């Protein structure tokens, strides 16, 4: 499969460009699409930022969303394998961290271990189930989805919320069914990012990543959504850790 083919099947929101020294693959969080990273630069130094677009959202709205992490990881591997010809890292925030964790293990098993794994604002994989979202009644879930959209700077209409619900429900199903993992070193170093003003996943809850090969912990200014508008400090950490 060529790089163009990888984008053609929808997994890349935008085409890759040039010949970067490394790539950073960013996964969107619960029910969201890749455009949530629209404030991120296309490059962080010599690192190309690649925005992953799972099926069931935005320009892939008509495709069925994955309802489990393992098939998600298999399909993603098939799509991006041509781009794994140089060092790369995975970045995920909140609930998408566990999807990215399964992806990292699958890519490593295929001989493409990441250079680095960035886990932003989430507990370690052996601490599931975790999060108030798992307890939200079905009739209140659209309200939560609307709040998530507002956090990204969008005032959602009822129609937009309704369109997003299939992907949200699929992501929640995958999250609920994720059985967690016994503590074991990951196939790459782990950078754990937390946010001092985060009331959803306070920094004190992220310490469990030491059981999974964490080798750097960084606490940054901002709340749970600060990563959407990346600070120079965040971009510097990504550049440093991928270079290392």
ZIMO-V345710 format. One record per residue. RES is the residue in three letters. PSI is psi as a letter, one per 30 degrees, with the letter a starting at -180 (none if undefined). Layout:
BEGIN
RES;PSI
RES;PSI
END
This chain:
BEGIN
UNK;k
UNK;l
UNK;e
UNK;e
UNK;e
UNK;e
UNK;e
UNK;e
UNK;g
UNK;f
UNK;f
UNK;k
UNK;e
UNK;l
UNK;l
UNK;l
UNK;k
UNK;a
UNK;i
UNK;l
UNK;f
UNK;l
UNK;k
UNK;j
UNK;k
UNK;k
UNK;k
UNK;l
UNK;a
UNK;j
UNK;f
UNK;l
UNK;l
UNK;f
UNK;f
UNK;f
UNK;g
UNK;f
UNK;f
UNK;k
UNK;l
UNK;f
UNK;k
UNK;j
UNK;b
UNK;g
UNK;k
UNK;k
UNK;j
UNK;j
UNK;j
UNK;k
UNK;j
UNK;l
UNK;l
UNK;g
UNK;l
UNK;b
UNK;f
UNK;g
UNK;e
UNK;f
UNK;k
UNK;k
UNK;k
UNK;k
UNK;g
UNK;l
UNK;e
UNK;e
UNK;e
UNK;e
UNK;e
UNK;e
UNK;e
UNK;e
UNK;e
UNK;e
UNK;e
UNK;g
UNK;e
UNK;f
UNK;f
UNK;g
UNK;g
UNK;l
UNK;k
UNK;l
UNK;l
UNK;k
UNK;k
UNK;l
UNK;k
UNK;b
UNK;e
UNK;f
UNK;e
UNK;e
UNK;e
UNK;e
UNK;e
UNK;e
UNK;e
UNK;e
UNK;e
UNK;e
UNK;e
UNK;e
UNK;f
UNK;g
UNK;g
UNK;h
UNK;k
UNK;l
UNK;e
UNK;k
UNK;k
UNK;j
UNK;j
UNK;k
UNK;h
UNK;k
UNK;l
UNK;l
UNK;f
UNK;g
UNK;g
UNK;l
UNK;k
UNK;k
UNK;k
UNK;f
UNK;e
UNK;f
UNK;g
UNK;k
UNK;l
UNK;e
UNK;f
UNK;f
UNK;e
UNK;e
UNK;e
UNK;e
UNK;e
UNK;e
UNK;e
UNK;e
UNK;e
UNK;e
UNK;f
UNK;g
UNK;g
UNK;k
UNK;j
UNK;k
UNK;l
UNK;e
UNK;e
UNK;e
UNK;e
UNK;e
UNK;e
UNK;f
UNK;e
UNK;e
UNK;e
UNK;e
UNK;e
UNK;e
UNK;e
UNK;e
UNK;e
UNK;e
UNK;e
UNK;e
UNK;f
UNK;j
UNK;g
UNK;a
UNK;k
UNK;k
UNK;k
UNK;k
UNK;k
UNK;l
UNK;g
UNK;l
UNK;l
UNK;k
UNK;k
UNK;k
UNK;k
UNK;l
UNK;k
UNK;f
UNK;g
UNK;j
UNK;f
UNK;e
UNK;i
UNK;l
UNK;e
UNK;f
UNK;f
UNK;g
UNK;f
UNK;f
UNK;f
UNK;f
UNK;f
UNK;g
UNK;g
UNK;k
UNK;f
UNK;k
UNK;k
UNK;k
UNK;k
UNK;l
UNK;k
UNK;l
UNK;a
UNK;f
UNK;g
UNK;f
UNK;f
UNK;f
UNK;i
UNK;k
UNK;l
UNK;e
UNK;e
UNK;e
UNK;e
UNK;e
UNK;e
UNK;e
UNK;e
UNK;e
UNK;e
UNK;e
UNK;e
UNK;none
END
